[in-house]
Amino acid sequence: MSENRELQVQGKKELATTEESTIQARTYVPQADIFETENDLTVVLEMPGVAKEQVSVDLADNRLTIEGKIDFSKYMDLEPVYTEYNIGHYRRSFELSNQVDQDKISAEMNDGVLTLLLPKAETIKPRKIEISSG
């Protein structure tokens, strides 16, 4: 049976950090969806207002770090009449296990949506075991 569910608007969650920053801007945690298939994991992150050139994806010590920078010059002369969200940079990181083939990770940015493809390591992919005759 289907339940009657209303869509809930989720506000931007500001990144909580103990690090000091020299950038005078807020940093938000981008919303993410993660999908798993037989061969890979797909991570989709929303970073509205971020251009492809302003995104960095770094991998170090099994940690995948994604940063998106906003070009604040686009907003300098604008006087908002009404706003529903604050603008700011984006940052999120994921701890990767040895089940991800880290050498084959790829990323694509399109209309403020970053899609990361994390292929599974060959050792964990489902496989058929051949039975030999004795």
N, CA, C and O atoms as CSV, one atom per row, in Angstrom:
chain,resi,resn,atom,element,x,y,z
A,1,MET,N,N,0.830,-1.182,0.000
A,1,MET,CA,C,0.000,0.000,0.000
A,1,MET,C,C,0.870,1.239,0.000
A,1,MET,O,O,1.927,1.268,0.630
A,2,SER,N,N,0.431,2.240,-0.693
A,2,SER,CA,C,1.226,3.463,-0.758
A,2,SER,C,C,0.814,4.422,0.352
A,2,SER,O,O,-0.362,4.557,0.690
A,3,GLU,N,N,1.816,5.073,0.898
A,3,GLU,CA,C,1.562,6.065,1.934
A,3,GLU,C,C,1.495,7.433,1.291
A,3,GLU,O,O,2.167,7.696,0.294
A,4,ASN,N,N,0.691,8.292,1.857
A,4,ASN,CA,C,0.601,9.657,1.365
A,4,ASN,C,C,1.700,10.467,2.044
A,4,ASN,O,O,1.601,10.802,3.225
A,5,ARG,N,N,2.742,10.776,1.287
A,5,ARG,CA,C,3.863,11.533,1.837
A,5,ARG,C,C,3.981,12.866,1.121
A,5,ARG,O,O,3.887,12.942,-0.104
A,6,GLU,N,N,4.185,13.896,1.891
A,6,GLU,CA,C,4.414,15.204,1.303
A,6,GLU,C,C,5.907,15.417,1.152
A,6,GLU,O,O,6.698,14.963,1.979
A,7,LEU,N,N,6.286,16.109,0.095
A,7,LEU,CA,C,7.692,16.445,-0.090
A,7,LEU,C,C,8.095,17.485,0.940
A,7,LEU,O,O,7.367,18.443,1.196
A,8,GLN,N,N,9.254,17.283,1.518
A,8,GLN,CA,C,9.767,18.214,2.505
A,8,GLN,C,C,10.901,19.029,1.892
A,8,GLN,O,O,11.810,18.471,1.277
A,9,VAL,N,N,10.847,20.319,2.056
A,9,VAL,CA,C,11.916,21.183,1.577
A,9,VAL,C,C,13.071,21.085,2.558
A,9,VAL,O,O,12.892,21.241,3.766
A,10,GLN,N,N,14.257,20.826,2.027
A,10,GLN,CA,C,15.428,20.754,2.883
A,10,GLN,C,C,16.253,22.013,2.690
A,10,GLN,O,O,16.598,22.386,1.569
A,11,GLY,N,N,16.558,22.649,3.791
A,11,GLY,CA,C,17.397,23.830,3.727
A,11,GLY,C,C,18.856,23.448,3.589
A,11,GLY,O,O,19.234,22.302,3.830
A,12,LYS,N,N,19.662,24.401,3.206
A,12,LYS,CA,C,21.094,24.152,3.106
A,12,LYS,C,C,21.673,23.970,4.495
A,12,LYS,O,O,21.332,24.694,5.430
A,13,LYS,N,N,22.548,22.996,4.613
A,13,LYS,CA,C,23.214,22.724,5.885
A,13,LYS,C,C,24.616,23.312,5.806
A,13,LYS,O,O,25.416,22.948,4.943
A,14,GLU,N,N,24.894,24.230,6.726
A,14,GLU,CA,C,26.213,24.855,6.731
A,14,GLU,C,C,27.238,23.868,7.264
A,14,GLU,O,O,26.971,23.126,8.210
A,15,LEU,N,N,28.411,23.868,6.650
A,15,LEU,CA,C,29.485,22.970,7.043
A,15,LEU,C,C,29.997,23.354,8.424
A,15,LEU,O,O,30.396,24.494,8.661
A,16,ALA,N,N,29.978,22.386,9.325
A,16,ALA,CA,C,30.519,22.611,10.668
A,16,ALA,C,C,31.970,22.172,10.656
A,16,ALA,O,O,32.269,21.008,10.391
A,17,THR,N,N,32.862,23.091,10.938
A,17,THR,CA,C,34.288,22.776,10.894
A,17,THR,C,C,35.017,23.465,12.034
A,17,THR,O,O,34.598,24.515,12.521
A,18,THR,N,N,36.101,22.861,12.444
A,18,THR,CA,C,36.939,23.480,13.473
A,18,THR,C,C,38.135,24.179,12.843
A,18,THR,O,O,38.953,24.778,13.541
A,19,GLU,N,N,38.232,24.098,11.505
A,19,GLU,CA,C,39.339,24.733,10.795
A,19,GLU,C,C,39.100,26.228,10.668
A,19,GLU,O,O,37.959,26.676,10.564
A,20,GLU,N,N,40.162,26.982,10.678
A,20,GLU,CA,C,40.080,28.417,10.433
A,20,GLU,C,C,40.154,28.654,8.930
A,20,GLU,O,O,40.798,27.893,8.207
A,21,SER,N,N,39.498,29.703,8.465
A,21,SER,CA,C,39.487,29.993,7.038
A,21,SER,C,C,39.782,31.460,6.794
A,21,SER,O,O,39.386,32.324,7.577
A,22,THR,N,N,40.478,31.732,5.709
A,22,THR,CA,C,40.737,33.114,5.329
A,22,THR,C,C,39.714,33.603,4.307
A,22,THR,O,O,39.769,34.751,3.865
A,23,ILE,N,N,38.786,32.732,3.936
A,23,ILE,CA,C,37.739,33.089,2.981
A,23,ILE,C,C,36.532,33.611,3.741
A,23,ILE,O,O,36.032,32.952,4.653
A,24,GLN,N,N,36.066,34.795,3.366
A,24,GLN,CA,C,34.926,35.389,4.039
A,24,GLN,C,C,33.643,34.969,3.349
A,24,GLN,O,O,32.958,35.783,2.729
A,25,ALA,N,N,33.327,33.688,3.464
A,25,ALA,CA,C,32.099,33.177,2.867
A,25,ALA,C,C,31.675,31.930,3.622
A,25,ALA,O,O,32.493,31.232,4.222
A,26,ARG,N,N,30.398,31.674,3.577
A,26,ARG,CA,C,29.895,30.458,4.189
A,26,ARG,C,C,30.186,29.277,3.285
A,26,ARG,O,O,30.280,29.415,2.065
A,27,THR,N,N,30.327,28.111,3.903
A,27,THR,CA,C,30.531,26.884,3.156
A,27,THR,C,C,29.434,25.911,3.557
A,27,THR,O,O,29.173,25.701,4.741
A,28,TYR,N,N,28.796,25.321,2.553
A,28,TYR,CA,C,27.673,24.429,2.770
A,28,TYR,C,C,28.018,22.997,2.373
A,28,TYR,O,O,28.913,22.759,1.562
A,29,VAL,N,N,27.296,22.060,2.957
A,29,VAL,CA,C,27.426,20.648,2.603
A,29,VAL,C,C,26.446,20.393,1.458
A,29,VAL,O,O,25.239,20.550,1.642
A,30,PRO,N,N,26.943,20.003,0.278
A,30,PRO,CA,C,26.010,19.773,-0.830
A,30,PRO,C,C,25.145,18.536,-0.582
A,30,PRO,O,O,25.610,17.542,-0.023
A,31,GLN,N,N,23.892,18.610,-1.001
A,31,GLN,CA,C,22.995,17.460,-0.926
A,31,GLN,C,C,23.548,16.372,-1.830
A,31,GLN,O,O,24.063,16.666,-2.909
A,32,ALA,N,N,23.446,15.112,-1.402
A,32,ALA,CA,C,23.996,14.012,-2.197
A,32,ALA,C,C,23.030,12.845,-2.246
A,32,ALA,O,O,22.319,12.566,-1.281
A,33,ASP,N,N,23.014,12.173,-3.375
A,33,ASP,CA,C,22.323,10.905,-3.546
A,33,ASP,C,C,23.385,9.899,-3.960
A,33,ASP,O,O,24.267,10.212,-4.760
A,34,ILE,N,N,23.300,8.686,-3.413
A,34,ILE,CA,C,24.259,7.637,-3.749
A,34,ILE,C,C,23.480,6.421,-4.242
A,34,ILE,O,O,22.571,5.931,-3.572
A,35,PHE,N,N,23.854,5.947,-5.424
A,35,PHE,CA,C,23.200,4.791,-6.032
A,35,PHE,C,C,24.233,3.691,-6.216
A,35,PHE,O,O,25.387,3.963,-6.549
A,36,GLU,N,N,23.822,2.460,-6.001
A,36,GLU,CA,C,24.730,1.323,-6.174
A,36,GLU,C,C,24.197,0.394,-7.248
A,36,GLU,O,O,23.016,0.050,-7.269
A,37,THR,N,N,25.099,-0.009,-8.147
A,37,THR,CA,C,24.793,-1.033,-9.140
A,37,THR,C,C,25.759,-2.185,-8.912
A,37,THR,O,O,26.570,-2.151,-7.986
A,38,GLU,N,N,25.671,-3.174,-9.735
A,38,GLU,CA,C,26.546,-4.335,-9.614
A,38,GLU,C,C,28.014,-3.949,-9.775
A,38,GLU,O,O,28.887,-4.557,-9.156
A,39,ASN,N,N,28.290,-2.935,-10.609
A,39,ASN,CA,C,29.673,-2.597,-10.947
A,39,ASN,C,C,30.218,-1.326,-10.314
A,39,ASN,O,O,31.433,-1.132,-10.294
A,40,ASP,N,N,29.356,-0.455,-9.797
A,40,ASP,CA,C,29.873,0.802,-9.276
A,40,ASP,C,C,28.920,1.481,-8.310
A,40,ASP,O,O,27.783,1.054,-8.106
A,41,LEU,N,N,29.426,2.550,-7.726
A,41,LEU,CA,C,28.627,3.472,-6.928
A,41,LEU,C,C,28.578,4.790,-7.691
A,41,LEU,O,O,29.583,5.218,-8.258
A,42,THR,N,N,27.433,5.425,-7.708
A,42,THR,CA,C,27.293,6.734,-8.332
A,42,THR,C,C,26.895,7.720,-7.245
A,42,THR,O,O,25.918,7.509,-6.526
A,43,VAL,N,N,27.659,8.797,-7.135
A,43,VAL,CA,C,27.381,9.843,-6.155
A,43,VAL,C,C,26.986,11.095,-6.929
A,43,VAL,O,O,27.733,11.557,-7.792
A,44,VAL,N,N,25.812,11.643,-6.621
A,44,VAL,CA,C,25.311,12.841,-7.293
A,44,VAL,C,C,25.203,13.944,-6.245
A,44,VAL,O,O,24.497,13.797,-5.247
A,45,LEU,N,N,25.913,15.054,-6.483
A,45,LEU,CA,C,25.935,16.180,-5.537
A,45,LEU,C,C,25.388,17.427,-6.214
A,45,LEU,O,O,25.736,17.727,-7.356
A,46,GLU,N,N,24.536,18.143,-5.509
A,46,GLU,CA,C,23.964,19.388,-6.021
A,46,GLU,C,C,24.776,20.576,-5.519
A,46,GLU,O,O,24.928,20.774,-4.314
A,47,MET,N,N,25.297,21.363,-6.460
A,47,MET,CA,C,26.046,22.567,-6.111
A,47,MET,C,C,25.595,23.707,-7.030
A,47,MET,O,O,26.337,24.117,-7.922
A,48,PRO,N,N,24.370,24.220,-6.810
A,48,PRO,CA,C,23.863,25.269,-7.692
A,48,PRO,C,C,24.747,26.507,-7.693
A,48,PRO,O,O,25.224,26.954,-6.650
A,49,GLY,N,N,24.954,27.047,-8.884
A,49,GLY,CA,C,25.748,28.263,-9.029
A,49,GLY,C,C,27.231,28.026,-9.196
A,49,GLY,O,O,27.985,28.979,-9.396
A,50,VAL,N,N,27.674,26.774,-9.120
A,50,VAL,CA,C,29.089,26.463,-9.246
A,50,VAL,C,C,29.390,26.056,-10.688
A,50,VAL,O,O,28.730,25.178,-11.243
A,51,ALA,N,N,30.387,26.699,-11.284
A,51,ALA,CA,C,30.808,26.372,-12.653
A,51,ALA,C,C,31.777,25.193,-12.612
A,51,ALA,O,O,32.434,24.953,-11.599
A,52,LYS,N,N,31.860,24.466,-13.714
A,52,LYS,CA,C,32.743,23.301,-13.820
A,52,LYS,C,C,34.186,23.664,-13.455
A,52,LYS,O,O,34.883,22.879,-12.813
A,53,GLU,N,N,34.622,24.837,-13.861
A,53,GLU,CA,C,35.994,25.281,-13.621
A,53,GLU,C,C,36.263,25.552,-12.136
A,53,GLU,O,O,37.417,25.643,-11.719
A,54,GLN,N,N,35.220,25.677,-11.361
A,54,GLN,CA,C,35.361,26.004,-9.937
A,54,GLN,C,C,35.163,24.788,-9.027
A,54,GLN,O,O,34.993,24.936,-7.816
A,55,VAL,N,N,35.186,23.595,-9.609
A,55,VAL,CA,C,35.016,22.367,-8.833
A,55,VAL,C,C,36.348,21.641,-8.756
A,55,VAL,O,O,37.064,21.538,-9.752
A,56,SER,N,N,36.680,21.136,-7.568
A,56,SER,CA,C,37.853,20.282,-7.448
A,56,SER,C,C,37.436,19.001,-6.726
A,56,SER,O,O,36.670,19.021,-5.763
A,57,VAL,N,N,37.968,17.899,-7.225
A,57,VAL,CA,C,37.744,16.589,-6.618
A,57,VAL,C,C,39.128,16.019,-6.348
A,57,VAL,O,O,39.898,15.775,-7.277
A,58,ASP,N,N,39.439,15.808,-5.079
A,58,ASP,CA,C,40.763,15.338,-4.685
A,58,ASP,C,C,40.644,14.025,-3.926
A,58,ASP,O,O,39.688,13.799,-3.184
A,59,LEU,N,N,41.633,13.169,-4.128
A,59,LEU,CA,C,41.683,11.882,-3.446
A,59,LEU,C,C,43.035,11.755,-2.757
A,59,LEU,O,O,44.078,11.799,-3.409
A,60,ALA,N,N,43.013,11.596,-1.432
A,60,ALA,CA,C,44.243,11.417,-0.658
A,60,ALA,C,C,43.923,10.603,0.587
A,60,ALA,O,O,42.952,10.878,1.291
A,61,ASP,N,N,44.750,9.603,0.845
A,61,ASP,CA,C,44.589,8.761,2.036
A,61,ASP,C,C,43.176,8.192,2.171
A,61,ASP,O,O,42.585,8.224,3.250
A,62,ASN,N,N,42.645,7.671,1.068
A,62,ASN,CA,C,41.304,7.058,1.031
A,62,ASN,C,C,40.170,8.040,1.310
A,62,ASN,O,O,39.050,7.616,1.597
A,63,ARG,N,N,40.434,9.334,1.232
A,63,ARG,CA,C,39.400,10.349,1.441
A,63,ARG,C,C,39.183,11.117,0.147
A,63,ARG,O,O,40.107,11.711,-0.409
A,64,LEU,N,N,37.931,11.090,-0.321
A,64,LEU,CA,C,37.525,11.812,-1.524
A,64,LEU,C,C,36.925,13.137,-1.071
A,64,LEU,O,O,35.906,13.155,-0.380
A,65,THR,N,N,37.554,14.254,-1.461
A,65,THR,CA,C,37.102,15.577,-1.037
A,65,THR,C,C,36.637,16.372,-2.251
A,65,THR,O,O,37.355,16.497,-3.243
A,66,ILE,N,N,35.423,16.907,-2.153
A,66,ILE,CA,C,34.820,17.679,-3.239
A,66,ILE,C,C,34.637,19.106,-2.741
A,66,ILE,O,O,34.086,19.333,-1.664
A,67,GLU,N,N,35.109,20.071,-3.541
A,67,GLU,CA,C,34.924,21.481,-3.213
A,67,GLU,C,C,34.384,22.211,-4.433
A,67,GLU,O,O,34.849,21.997,-5.553
A,68,GLY,N,N,33.404,23.072,-4.209
A,68,GLY,CA,C,32.850,23.912,-5.259
A,68,GLY,C,C,32.868,25.353,-4.804
A,68,GLY,O,O,32.404,25.667,-3.708
A,69,LYS,N,N,33.400,26.233,-5.636
A,69,LYS,CA,C,33.513,27.652,-5.283
A,69,LYS,C,C,32.520,28.471,-6.108
A,69,LYS,O,O,32.359,28.254,-7.309
A,70,ILE,N,N,31.879,29.387,-5.455
A,70,ILE,CA,C,30.937,30.303,-6.105
A,70,ILE,C,C,31.689,31.547,-6.566
A,70,ILE,O,O,32.590,32.024,-5.876
A,71,ASP,N,N,31.323,32.064,-7.718
A,71,ASP,CA,C,31.869,33.336,-8.197
A,71,ASP,C,C,30.966,34.448,-7.664
A,71,ASP,O,O,29.913,34.735,-8.233
A,72,PHE,N,N,31.394,35.068,-6.566
A,72,PHE,CA,C,30.568,36.075,-5.910
A,72,PHE,C,C,30.409,37.354,-6.731
A,72,PHE,O,O,29.530,38.165,-6.441
A,73,SER,N,N,31.245,37.542,-7.747
A,73,SER,CA,C,31.126,38.754,-8.564
A,73,SER,C,C,29.786,38.797,-9.306
A,73,SER,O,O,29.313,39.877,-9.657
A,74,LYS,N,N,29.182,37.653,-9.544
A,74,LYS,CA,C,27.865,37.600,-10.204
A,74,LYS,C,C,26.777,38.231,-9.338
A,74,LYS,O,O,25.751,38.675,-9.852
A,75,TYR,N,N,26.999,38.270,-8.037
A,75,TYR,CA,C,25.973,38.717,-7.100
A,75,TYR,C,C,26.248,40.093,-6.510
A,75,TYR,O,O,25.422,40.614,-5.761
A,76,MET,N,N,27.399,40.699,-6.833
A,76,MET,CA,C,27.831,41.944,-6.196
A,76,MET,C,C,26.837,43.097,-6.354
A,76,MET,O,O,26.539,43.783,-5.376
A,77,ASP,N,N,26.329,43.319,-7.545
A,77,ASP,CA,C,25.464,44.471,-7.789
A,77,ASP,C,C,23.982,44.142,-7.669
A,77,ASP,O,O,23.141,44.991,-7.965
A,78,LEU,N,N,23.648,42.941,-7.247
A,78,LEU,CA,C,22.248,42.555,-7.127
A,78,LEU,C,C,21.703,42.933,-5.759
A,78,LEU,O,O,22.362,42.731,-4.739
A,79,GLU,N,N,20.512,43.475,-5.746
A,79,GLU,CA,C,19.828,43.823,-4.510
A,79,GLU,C,C,18.634,42.874,-4.399
A,79,GLU,O,O,17.623,43.080,-5.071
A,80,PRO,N,N,18.737,41.822,-3.547
A,80,PRO,CA,C,17.664,40.827,-3.497
A,80,PRO,C,C,16.347,41.406,-3.013
A,80,PRO,O,O,16.304,42.164,-2.044
A,81,VAL,N,N,15.287,41.043,-3.692
A,81,VAL,CA,C,13.940,41.393,-3.274
A,81,VAL,C,C,13.403,40.277,-2.389
A,81,VAL,O,O,12.687,40.513,-1.416
A,82,TYR,N,N,13.772,39.056,-2.756
A,82,TYR,CA,C,13.343,37.868,-2.003
A,82,TYR,C,C,14.366,36.769,-2.243
A,82,TYR,O,O,14.776,36.556,-3.384
A,83,THR,N,N,14.781,36.079,-1.218
A,83,THR,CA,C,15.713,34.969,-1.386
A,83,THR,C,C,15.228,33.760,-0.598
A,83,THR,O,O,14.638,33.902,0.473
A,84,GLU,N,N,15.482,32.571,-1.134
A,84,GLU,CA,C,15.106,31.337,-0.451
A,84,GLU,C,C,16.315,30.582,0.071
A,84,GLU,O,O,16.167,29.679,0.894
A,85,TYR,N,N,17.490,30.926,-0.383
A,85,TYR,CA,C,18.682,30.268,0.139
A,85,TYR,C,C,19.861,31.215,0.061
A,85,TYR,O,O,19.909,32.115,-0.778
A,86,ASN,N,N,20.809,30.990,0.957
A,86,ASN,CA,C,22.038,31.783,0.960
A,86,ASN,C,C,23.013,31.201,-0.054
A,86,ASN,O,O,22.966,30.009,-0.361
A,87,ILE,N,N,23.881,32.035,-0.561
A,87,ILE,CA,C,24.898,31.542,-1.474
A,87,ILE,C,C,26.190,31.321,-0.694
A,87,ILE,O,O,26.442,31.969,0.323
A,88,GLY,N,N,26.977,30.417,-1.180
A,88,GLY,CA,C,28.238,30.119,-0.535
A,88,GLY,C,C,28.931,28.983,-1.244
A,88,GLY,O,O,28.406,28.410,-2.199
A,89,HIS,N,N,30.102,28.667,-0.771
A,89,HIS,CA,C,30.878,27.580,-1.342
A,89,HIS,C,C,30.337,26.246,-0.832
A,89,HIS,O,O,29.499,26.208,0.069
A,90,TYR,N,N,30.828,25.151,-1.422
A,90,TYR,CA,C,30.395,23.814,-1.033
A,90,TYR,C,C,31.614,22.957,-0.728
A,90,TYR,O,O,32.668,23.098,-1.349
A,91,ARG,N,N,31.445,22.064,0.244
A,91,ARG,CA,C,32.529,21.131,0.551
A,91,ARG,C,C,31.936,19.891,1.209
A,91,ARG,O,O,31.081,19.967,2.091
A,92,ARG,N,N,32.432,18.739,0.739
A,92,ARG,CA,C,32.009,17.467,1.328
A,92,ARG,C,C,33.100,16.445,1.087
A,92,ARG,O,O,33.798,16.494,0.074
A,93,SER,N,N,33.244,15.519,2.021
A,93,SER,CA,C,34.238,14.469,1.825
A,93,SER,C,C,33.649,13.120,2.211
A,93,SER,O,O,32.737,13.019,3.032
A,94,PHE,N,N,34.209,12.086,1.585
A,94,PHE,CA,C,33.773,10.717,1.808
A,94,PHE,C,C,34.994,9.853,2.078
A,94,PHE,O,O,36.009,9.972,1.391
A,95,GLU,N,N,34.900,9.001,3.061
A,95,GLU,CA,C,35.950,8.025,3.352
A,95,GLU,C,C,35.679,6.814,2.461
A,95,GLU,O,O,34.588,6.245,2.498
A,96,LEU,N,N,36.677,6.418,1.659
A,96,LEU,CA,C,36.509,5.299,0.732
A,96,LEU,C,C,37.136,4.032,1.302
A,96,LEU,O,O,38.176,4.075,1.959
A,97,SER,N,N,36.493,2.923,1.042
A,97,SER,CA,C,37.042,1.632,1.474
A,97,SER,C,C,37.865,1.046,0.333
A,97,SER,O,O,37.939,1.617,-0.756
A,98,ASN,N,N,38.473,-0.089,0.599
A,98,ASN,CA,C,39.245,-0.770,-0.445
A,98,ASN,C,C,38.332,-1.455,-1.456
A,98,ASN,O,O,38.818,-2.107,-2.380
A,99,GLN,N,N,37.035,-1.320,-1.298
A,99,GLN,CA,C,36.082,-1.904,-2.240
A,99,GLN,C,C,35.850,-1.016,-3.460
A,99,GLN,O,O,35.150,-1.407,-4.394
A,100,VAL,N,N,36.444,0.186,-3.449
A,100,VAL,CA,C,36.339,1.103,-4.591
A,100,VAL,C,C,37.673,1.104,-5.325
A,100,VAL,O,O,38.729,1.232,-4.706
A,101,ASP,N,N,37.623,0.960,-6.646
A,101,ASP,CA,C,38.833,1.036,-7.469
A,101,ASP,C,C,39.174,2.521,-7.632
A,101,ASP,O,O,38.670,3.185,-8.539
A,102,GLN,N,N,40.022,3.027,-6.758
A,102,GLN,CA,C,40.297,4.458,-6.688
A,102,GLN,C,C,40.989,5.009,-7.928
A,102,GLN,O,O,40.913,6.210,-8.187
A,103,ASP,N,N,41.664,4.156,-8.703
A,103,ASP,CA,C,42.339,4.606,-9.921
A,103,ASP,C,C,41.364,4.885,-11.064
A,103,ASP,O,O,41.744,5.509,-12.055
A,104,LYS,N,N,40.129,4.440,-10.943
A,104,LYS,CA,C,39.166,4.580,-12.040
A,104,LYS,C,C,38.003,5.515,-11.724
A,104,LYS,O,O,37.006,5.523,-12.447
A,105,ILE,N,N,38.116,6.300,-10.658
A,105,ILE,CA,C,37.056,7.245,-10.312
A,105,ILE,C,C,36.982,8.330,-11.376
A,105,ILE,O,O,38.007,8.851,-11.816
A,106,SER,N,N,35.751,8.672,-11.791
A,106,SER,CA,C,35.567,9.740,-12.785
A,106,SER,C,C,34.496,10.712,-12.290
A,106,SER,O,O,33.677,10.375,-11.436
A,107,ALA,N,N,34.522,11.928,-12.849
A,107,ALA,CA,C,33.587,12.968,-12.438
A,107,ALA,C,C,33.090,13.744,-13.648
A,107,ALA,O,O,33.811,13.929,-14.629
A,108,GLU,N,N,31.832,14.198,-13.558
A,108,GLU,CA,C,31.222,14.999,-14.624
A,108,GLU,C,C,30.360,16.074,-13.970
A,108,GLU,O,O,29.602,15.791,-13.042
A,109,MET,N,N,30.479,17.305,-14.457
A,109,MET,CA,C,29.699,18.426,-13.923
A,109,MET,C,C,28.759,18.922,-15.001
A,109,MET,O,O,29.183,19.172,-16.129
A,110,ASN,N,N,27.465,19.069,-14.660
A,110,ASN,CA,C,26.481,19.528,-15.630
A,110,ASN,C,C,25.385,20.309,-14.903
A,110,ASN,O,O,24.683,19.754,-14.057
A,111,ASP,N,N,25.237,21.592,-15.228
A,111,ASP,CA,C,24.186,22.452,-14.673
A,111,ASP,C,C,24.141,22.437,-13.145
A,111,ASP,O,O,23.066,22.328,-12.554
A,112,GLY,N,N,25.313,22.546,-12.506
A,112,GLY,CA,C,25.362,22.607,-11.053
A,112,GLY,C,C,25.218,21.268,-10.353
A,112,GLY,O,O,25.079,21.214,-9.131
A,113,VAL,N,N,25.249,20.183,-11.124
A,113,VAL,CA,C,25.144,18.842,-10.543
A,113,VAL,C,C,26.420,18.078,-10.878
A,113,VAL,O,O,26.758,17.894,-12.047
A,114,LEU,N,N,27.126,17.635,-9.833
A,114,LEU,CA,C,28.346,16.861,-10.004
A,114,LEU,C,C,28.009,15.384,-9.844
A,114,LEU,O,O,27.402,14.981,-8.852
A,115,THR,N,N,28.407,14.578,-10.831
A,115,THR,CA,C,28.185,13.131,-10.778
A,115,THR,C,C,29.535,12.438,-10.736
A,115,THR,O,O,30.362,12.607,-11.631
A,116,LEU,N,N,29.748,11.657,-9.688
A,116,LEU,CA,C,30.983,10.894,-9.515
A,116,LEU,C,C,30.676,9.419,-9.727
A,116,LEU,O,O,29.695,8.898,-9.197
A,117,LEU,N,N,31.516,8.755,-10.499
A,117,LEU,CA,C,31.377,7.325,-10.721
A,117,LEU,C,C,32.528,6.634,-10.000
A,117,LEU,O,O,33.695,6.862,-10.319
A,118,LEU,N,N,32.199,5.801,-9.037
A,118,LEU,CA,C,33.186,5.083,-8.240
A,118,LEU,C,C,33.077,3.595,-8.559
A,118,LEU,O,O,32.250,2.896,-7.972
A,119,PRO,N,N,33.912,3.101,-9.493
A,119,PRO,CA,C,33.838,1.686,-9.862
A,119,PRO,C,C,34.241,0.790,-8.684
A,119,PRO,O,O,35.141,1.118,-7.911
A,120,LYS,N,N,33.560,-0.328,-8.573
A,120,LYS,CA,C,33.908,-1.292,-7.534
A,120,LYS,C,C,35.181,-2.030,-7.936
A,120,LYS,O,O,35.442,-2.246,-9.120
A,121,ALA,N,N,35.961,-2.409,-6.940
A,121,ALA,CA,C,37.166,-3.189,-7.191
A,121,ALA,C,C,36.767,-4.562,-7.740
A,121,ALA,O,O,35.740,-5.118,-7.353
A,122,GLU,N,N,37.578,-5.093,-8.633
A,122,GLU,CA,C,37.273,-6.385,-9.254
A,122,GLU,C,C,37.068,-7.486,-8.223
A,122,GLU,O,O,36.263,-8.393,-8.434
A,123,THR,N,N,37.787,-7.413,-7.116
A,123,THR,CA,C,37.721,-8.486,-6.113
A,123,THR,C,C,36.370,-8.591,-5.426
A,123,THR,O,O,36.061,-9.636,-4.852
A,124,ILE,N,N,35.546,-7.530,-5.465
A,124,ILE,CA,C,34.251,-7.606,-4.790
A,124,ILE,C,C,33.074,-7.708,-5.750
A,124,ILE,O,O,31.936,-7.878,-5.310
A,125,LYS,N,N,33.324,-7.607,-7.044
A,125,LYS,CA,C,32.234,-7.723,-8.005
A,125,LYS,C,C,31.705,-9.153,-8.001
A,125,LYS,O,O,32.481,-10.099,-7.869
A,126,PRO,N,N,30.407,-9.314,-8.144
A,126,PRO,CA,C,29.839,-10.663,-8.216
A,126,PRO,C,C,30.423,-11.402,-9.426
A,126,PRO,O,O,30.623,-10.820,-10.493
A,127,ARG,N,N,30.684,-12.664,-9.236
A,127,ARG,CA,C,31.216,-13.448,-10.362
A,127,ARG,C,C,30.692,-14.869,-10.263
A,127,ARG,O,O,30.274,-15.330,-9.201
A,128,LYS,N,N,30.727,-15.537,-11.380
A,128,LYS,CA,C,30.274,-16.918,-11.492
A,128,LYS,C,C,31.477,-17.828,-11.291
A,128,LYS,O,O,32.526,-17.617,-11.898
A,129,ILE,N,N,31.330,-18.823,-10.451
A,129,ILE,CA,C,32.388,-19.794,-10.218
A,129,ILE,C,C,32.135,-20.992,-11.116
A,129,ILE,O,O,31.074,-21.614,-11.076
A,130,GLU,N,N,33.131,-21.296,-11.921
A,130,GLU,CA,C,32.994,-22.421,-12.839
A,130,GLU,C,C,33.195,-23.724,-12.078
A,130,GLU,O,O,34.084,-23.839,-11.235
A,131,ILE,N,N,32.364,-24.687,-12.388
A,131,ILE,CA,C,32.451,-26.002,-11.749
A,131,ILE,C,C,33.112,-26.961,-12.721
A,131,ILE,O,O,32.670,-27.130,-13.857
A,132,SER,N,N,34.173,-27.579,-12.248
A,132,SER,CA,C,34.867,-28.535,-13.122
A,132,SER,C,C,34.424,-29.949,-12.769
A,132,SER,O,O,33.967,-30.221,-11.659
A,133,SER,N,N,34.574,-30.835,-13.740
A,133,SER,CA,C,34.213,-32.222,-13.472
A,133,SER,C,C,35.400,-32.933,-12.855
A,133,SER,O,O,36.540,-32.703,-13.256
A,134,GLY,N,N,35.141,-33.801,-11.876
A,134,GLY,CA,C,36.173,-34.424,-11.086
A,134,GLY,C,C,36.616,-35.691,-11.628
A,134,GLY,O,O,37.495,-36.334,-11.054
